[in-house]
Amino acid sequence: MIVKIYKVKLVLLTIVFVAGAIYGIIIYKYEFFPFGIIKTTYHKIQIKPKKSGRWSIGIYEGSTPFNLAAPEDISNPVLTAKDAIDIDGTFVADPFMVIKNGKYFMFFEVLNRETAQGDIAYAESLDGRKWNYRKVVIDEGFHLSYPYVFEWDNNYYLIPESHEDFSVRLYKATKFPEKWEYVSTLLSGYNYVDPSIFRYKDKWWMFVSTVNNNILNLYFSEDLLTGWKPHPMNPVVKLDKNFSRPGGRVINHEHKLYRLTQDDDPSYGIQVFAFEITELSEISYADKLASKKPIVTKTGVGWNAAGMHHVDMHKIGNKWMSVVDGRSE
């Protein structure tokens, strides 16, 4: 009798477990009730990955992408958390830049001390040397960082990291540079980190990593707003914290594509390396280390003593101008 009762309980528990698993999959896939409650609760209780140390933003230049250094006429850092006049900022990091009508605009993460989450702010400059902080322009109910800003078809777009929302979100400027509206979710269902988009051979391509910093995935699409597909070779880099997580804008130099990657081993945000993309199609991918020397690295002293993990390069005249970040400890 006891054995029969035990078997009945085991069968019931199995049924409950299977039914719960199926319902969980349905909730996750179709966002049925109580998906919103679960998602909000997860955001509140999860242990959030934090950038260690105090991050700030500087300017580097070089005749090529591989010989960047601090210019003599600039006193780095050009932006710190103290410049964030509209919020109580802990640090600023992940700068991306665009140039419009001869004026420089920089977008970056500012970590809000009160909410313990990143918001997207911007600064302006007339010469790329002296920068004026303006204000936060995108503030969601979840962490934002890595505001990859770009121009396409006479419009300005921005893709921030929003891994807490399990998504890659696209924003469009309705009144550049201050007004942005959410347009579309390009990817969803995973904690995508540092999405890095670029255009190549009439297609859109995008690198993303994860919170573990040890894999790199690639996606592609014919259309910016929809139709994104995973590359069949994913992950294109795996189990490698030195060369997986994106570290800035994908660039084209002398008709060659380069992806930038931050070195996160043995600690987070040490330096940035460049990889030449040697093969890129819907069915194949290959790259190689462009130089054993990092693009930028920790200096041992000052504002970037302990690490540098981001570079956004732009060819201006005969020089490459870069907005970079660094941590002092």
N, C-alpha and C positions, 0 to 999 in steps of 0.2 A: 504493500500500500504506500509506504514511504517513498519507494523507488518510483512508483507511478506519479505521485505528487511532484517529485523532483523533476521528472521528465516533462510534466505539464508546465511547470514553472520555467523550465529551460526553453521549451518551445515558445511560450508566451514572451519571454525576454528576447528571444531571437527575432520574433515577429515585430516586437516594439522597436528593436534596434534597427532592423532593415527598413521598417516604415519611417522611422525617424531620419535615417540616412537619406532615403529617397526624398522625403519632404524637405530636408536640408538642402539637397541639390536643387530642388525646384525653387526654393526660396532664393538661393544664390543666383540661379540662372535667370529667373523671371522677376526677381525683386518683389515677390509677394510679401504680404504681412507675415512675420514682423521684421522684414529685412531692414527697414529704416531704423528701428529700435536697436537691433543687433549691431548695425554699422556704427551708430552714434555711440553706443556703449563701448564698443571696441576702441574707437578713437580716444575715448576718455581714459580707459584703463591700460592701454598698451604702453609699453616702455618705448619712448621715442628715441631714435638714434640722434645723438647730438654731435655737432662739430666741437671737438675739444679745443680749448684755448680761445684767445681773443682774435677774431678775424677782422681785417680791414682791407681796403682796396687801394691799389697803386697802379702806376703806368710804367710799362716797359716798352722799349723800342729796339729795332734791329734792322740790318739791311736784308736779312733773310729770316724766315721763321725759326731758324736754328741758332741764332746768335743774339737772343734778346737780353737786354740789360736795362737797368734804371738810367734814364737820361740825366745828364749833369744839371740840366735846368729845371728839374722837378724834384720837389721834396716829398718823397713818399712817406706815409700813405696820403692819398689825396682825399679819401673819405674814411671816416670812422663812425662808430656808433654814436659818438657825441654830436655828429652832424644831424642826426635824426631828430628834428625839432618837433615833430608832431606825435611821436610816441617815445616811450622809454625803451630804447634799443640796447640789446646785449652785444650784438656785433653786426657787421655788414659783410656780405660775401657773394660769390657767384655772379660777378658782373658781366653783362652783355651790352654791347654798344651798337648804335646805328647813327649814321650821319645824314641829316636832312637839311637841304638848303644851306650848307656850310656850317651848320650847328651840330654839336655833339650831344647825344642823349644816351645816358647810361641807365640800365635797369638792373636791379640787384635785390637780393634777399636782405631784409632787415629783421632780425629776430626780436620779437616783441616780448619784453621781460614779463609783462603782466599776463599774457596769454600763453607764454612759452611756445609760441608757434611762429613760423616765418610768414612775413607779408612781403609783397612786391612793391618796392619804392623806385623812384627815379631821381636822377640829377642831370643838370645841364652844364655845358661848357661852350665858350666861344672859340677856344683854341686847343682844347684837349689837354690843357695843362691845369688850369684852375677850374675846379668843379663846385657847383652850387647845388646842395641838396634841396629838393622840392617837397615831395610828400609821398605817402603810401598811395598807390593807385589800384592795387588789387588785394582785397582782404576777404578770405573765405573762412568758413567754419572749420578748416583743417589746415595743416601745415603746407606752405608754398615756398619754393626756392627755385634756383636755376632758371631764371626767366629768359629763355632762348627767344630773343626777338628777331624778326626778319621781315623783309619787304617782299610782297608778291602781288603782281597785277595791280600796281599802284595803291596797294593797301598794306597796312602794317599789322602783323600778327605776332602773337606771343604764346609760347608753350612753356608753362612752368612745370617744375616737378610737383606732383600732387599724389604721392604714393599712399598717403593716409586715406585718400578717397578711392584707392584702387583704380586709378584712371590716368589717362593722358588727356588733358583738356586743352582745347584751342580757344584763344581769345583774339578778338579783333578790335583795333582802335577805331572808335567812333568819333573821337576828337583827339588826335595825337598831340602830345604824349600822355594826356591826363585821363582820358575817358576810354575804358576798355569794357567790352561785353563778351560774355561767354557765348561761343558759337556752336561748338560740337565736342563730343567725346570721341577721340580717335581710337583709343584702346581702353578696355575696361576688364575688371575681374582679377587684377594682380597688382602687387605693390611695385609698379614701375618706377625706376629711379633715373634721374638726369636724362630725360629724353632729348636726343640731339638730331635734329632734322636737317636734311639737305636735298638739293635737287641735282639729279644726274641722269643724262640721257632720257629726258622727257618723263621721268618718274620721280616720285618722292620716296625718300629712304629715311629711316630713323633707327638710331641705336638707342637701346635702353639697357640699364642694369637692374640690380635688385638691392635690397637693403643689406645683403650679405657681401656686396662689393666683389663677388668672385666669378660672376658670369656676365657675358655680353650677348644680348639678343639683337636681331636685325629684323625690321619690318619694311614693307614697301607698299606703294599704292599708285594707281594712275591719277587719282584725284586727292587733293589735299584734305577735303572734308570727310571723305568716306572711303570704304573699300580696302582698309589696311589689312595686309596678310603677313603672317609670320614667314620668315625665310626658312626653307627646308633644311638648311644646315645649322639651325639654332640648337644650342648656343654656339655662336661663331667663336667665342672665347669662353673657356670653362675652367673652374677651379683654379683661378689665378687672380689674387688680390692686387698684384702689381700692375696688371695691364687690362683690367676689365671695365672699370667704371669710367664713363665719359668725363672729360675734364675741360670741356669747352667746345667752341664752334668747329665743325668740320670745314677745312679750308682747301682751296685749290691753288697750288703753287707750281708754276711752270708746267701746267697741264697734267698735274698729278694730284690726286685726292689724298688728304691726310686726316686721320682721326686723332684726337687728343685724348689721353687717358691718364687718370690720376693714380698715383702709386699709394696704395693703402696697406702696405705690409713692410715692416712690422707694426706700424701705427698709421692712423688715419691722416690722409692729406699731406704726404711728405713732399711730393714733387709731381711734375707732369712730363710725360713722354709723348712723342709723335710716332704714329704708325702710318706708313704708306699703304694705301689700299691698292693692291696689285690686280685684284680680280673682283668684279662686282656685276652680278646679273641675278635674275630671278631664281636661278638654280645653283649658283656658285658664289663663293666668297673666299678671298685670301688677302692677307696683309703681311707686312714685315716691319720690324723696328727700323725707323728712319735713321736714328742715331743713338748710340749707346749713351750719349750725353743727354740729360733731361732738358726739356725746353726751359723750365724754371725749376728751382729747388730751394730748400731752406738755406738761409745764409749764416745762421748761428748767432746773429745779433739783430737787434732792432725789431721792427714791426713784422718781419717775416722770418724771424730767427728759427722757429720750430717747424715751419712747413709752408708750402704753396700748393694749391690743388685746382687751380682754375686759370685758363687763359682764353681770351677772346681776341683773335688777331684780325686786323684789317690792313690791306695794302693802301697806303696813302702816299702818292708820289713814288719816290724810290725807297720808301721805308715801310716797315711793318710796325704799326702801332698796336699795342695790346693793353687791354684792361685785365688786370690780374688781381688775385687776392693772396693774403698771407696771414699766418698766425704767429703771435709773439711768444706763445708758451704752449 
